[in-house]
């Protein structure tokens, strides 16, 4: 081999080494930039109601906490609504409803959803008290229903909601949601 060929190979090797080193430095810089972006970015977290799966009824006994969680899920699904999350509320009602009452409950939900969509409002329900009657499989949720137009509060009214449940195939299912009159 002659001296010029060796020198040419050495230049190519140095250029390849320098290019490789430059790529490593560039990738390191990009990683630092990505880490900075992730840590300096502000995230907004939206909490959605709990997702109760299914509860069993053992020997006819109904667990008070489970029925309470179902009732709150149904109330949140129906009354914590905006035009953007109406599909979620419908799935909650559909999941909790008894087979025999599903179409009636979904029809009621669709009426509420149509009203929310047409008026472009958002509603939020704040529960204050829960009353149980496990023998009759009813739960009354009392609280305040607030209605917003954009971010402006346009109404804040007390509301009592009666939820009826039935035992279906070893599980507790929602059979009816109705509004009770609020005592002055």
C-alpha positions in Angstrom: 0.0 0.0 0.0 1.2 3.4 -0.7 1.3 6.4 1.6 -1.4 8.4 -0.2 -4.0 5.5 -0.1 -3.4 5.1 3.7 -3.7 8.8 4.2 -7.0 8.8 2.2 -8.4 5.9 4.3 -7.3 7.8 7.5 -9.2 10.9 6.4 -12.4 8.9 5.7 -12.1 7.2 9.0 -11.7 10.5 10.9 -14.6 12.0 8.9 -16.8 9.0 9.8 -15.7 9.2 13.4 -16.4 13.0 13.6 -19.8 12.5 11.9 -20.7 9.7 14.3 -19.7 11.9 17.3 -21.7 14.8 15.9 -24.8 12.6 15.6 -24.4 11.5 19.2 -24.1 15.1 20.4 -27.2 16.0 18.3 -29.2 13.1 19.7 -28.1 14.0 23.3 -29.2 17.7 22.7 -32.6 16.5 21.3 -33.2 14.3 24.4 -32.4 17.2 26.7 -34.8 19.4 24.8 -37.6 16.7 25.0 -37.0 16.3 28.7 -37.3 20.1 29.2 -40.5 20.2 27.2 -42.1 17.4 29.2 -41.2 19.0 32.6 -42.1 22.5 31.6 -45.4 21.6 30.0 -48.6 22.2 32.0 -51.2 19.4 31.9 -54.9 19.7 32.7 -56.5 16.6 34.3 -60.2 16.0 34.0 -61.6 13.6 36.6 -64.5 11.5 35.5 -66.8 9.5 37.7 -65.7 6.2 39.0 -66.3 3.1 36.9 -68.0 0.5 39.0 -67.8 -2.8 37.2 -70.3 -5.3 38.6 -71.4 -6.3 42.1 -72.9 -9.6 43.2 -75.8 -10.0 45.5 -75.0 -12.7 48.0 -78.0 -14.6 49.4 -80.3 -11.6 48.7 -78.1 -9.2 50.7 -77.2 -6.0 48.9 -74.0 -4.1 49.9 -74.8 -0.6 50.9 -71.5 0.9 49.6 -71.9 -0.8 46.2 -75.5 0.4 45.7 -74.3 3.9 46.8 -71.5 3.8 44.2 -73.9 2.7 41.5 -76.3 5.5 42.5 -73.6 8.1 42.4 -72.3 6.8 39.0 -75.8 7.1 37.6 -76.3 10.6 39.0 -72.9 11.7 37.7 -73.5 10.2 34.3 -76.8 11.9 34.0 -76.1 15.3 35.5 -72.4 16.0 35.1 -72.7 16.7 31.4 -71.7 19.0 28.7 -72.1 18.8 24.9 -68.6 17.3 24.8 -69.1 14.3 27.1 -72.7 13.2 26.4 -71.6 9.9 24.9 -69.8 8.9 28.2 -72.9 9.6 30.3 -75.1 7.5 27.9 -72.6 4.6 28.3 -72.8 4.9 32.0 -76.6 4.7 32.1 -76.5 1.9 29.5 -74.0 -0.1 31.6 -75.9 0.3 34.9 -79.5 -0.2 33.6 -81.5 -3.3 34.1 -82.4 -5.0 30.8 -86.1 -4.4 31.2 -85.7 -0.7 31.9 -82.7 0.1 29.6 -84.7 1.7 26.8 -86.8 3.9 29.1 -83.7 5.1 31.0 -81.8 5.8 27.7 -84.8 7.6 26.3 -84.8 9.8 29.5 -81.0 10.4 29.1 -81.4 11.3 25.4 -84.1 13.9 26.4 -81.7 15.5 28.9 -78.8 15.3 26.4 -80.8 16.9 23.6 -81.7 19.8 26.0 -78.0 20.2 26.9 -76.9 20.1 23.3 -79.6 22.6 22.1 -79.0 25.1 24.8 -75.2 24.5 24.8 -75.0 24.3 28.5 -73.1 22.3 31.1 -74.5 20.8 34.3 -72.7 19.7 37.4 -74.3 17.9 40.4 -72.8 18.2 43.8 -74.2 15.5 46.1 -74.6 16.5 49.8 -76.6 13.6 51.3 -77.4 10.0 50.4 -80.4 8.2 51.9 -80.7 4.4 51.6 -83.6 2.0 51.8 -82.0 -1.3 51.0 -85.2 -3.3 51.6 -86.9 -1.4 48.8 -83.7 -1.1 46.9 -84.0 2.7 46.6 -81.4 5.5 47.1 -82.2 9.2 47.3 -79.3 11.5 46.5 -79.7 15.1 47.6 -77.5 17.9 46.4 -77.2 21.0 44.2 -77.4 21.1 40.4 -75.5 23.9 38.9 -76.0 25.0 35.3 -73.3 26.8 33.3 -73.4 28.7 30.0 -69.7 28.7 29.0 -68.1 29.4 32.3 -70.9 31.6 33.7 -73.1 30.0 36.5 -76.7 30.6 35.4 -78.5 28.5 38.0 -77.9 26.7 41.3 -80.8 24.7 42.5 -81.3 22.0 45.2 -82.3 18.7 43.7 -83.3 15.3 45.1 -83.0 12.3 42.9 -84.6 8.9 43.6 -82.9 5.9 42.1 -84.7 2.5 42.1 -82.7 -0.7 41.7 -83.7 -4.3 40.9 -81.9 -7.6 41.4 -81.1 -9.1 38.1 -79.1 -12.3 37.5 -77.3 -12.0 40.8 -76.5 -8.4 40.3 -78.0 -5.0 41.2 -79.2 -2.9 38.3 -80.7 0.5 37.9 -84.4 0.4 37.0 -85.6 4.0 37.4 -84.3 7.6 37.9 -86.8 10.3 39.0 -86.7 13.7 40.4 -88.3 14.3 43.8 -89.7 17.6 45.0 -87.4 19.5 47.3 -89.0 20.6 50.6 -88.5 24.3 51.4 
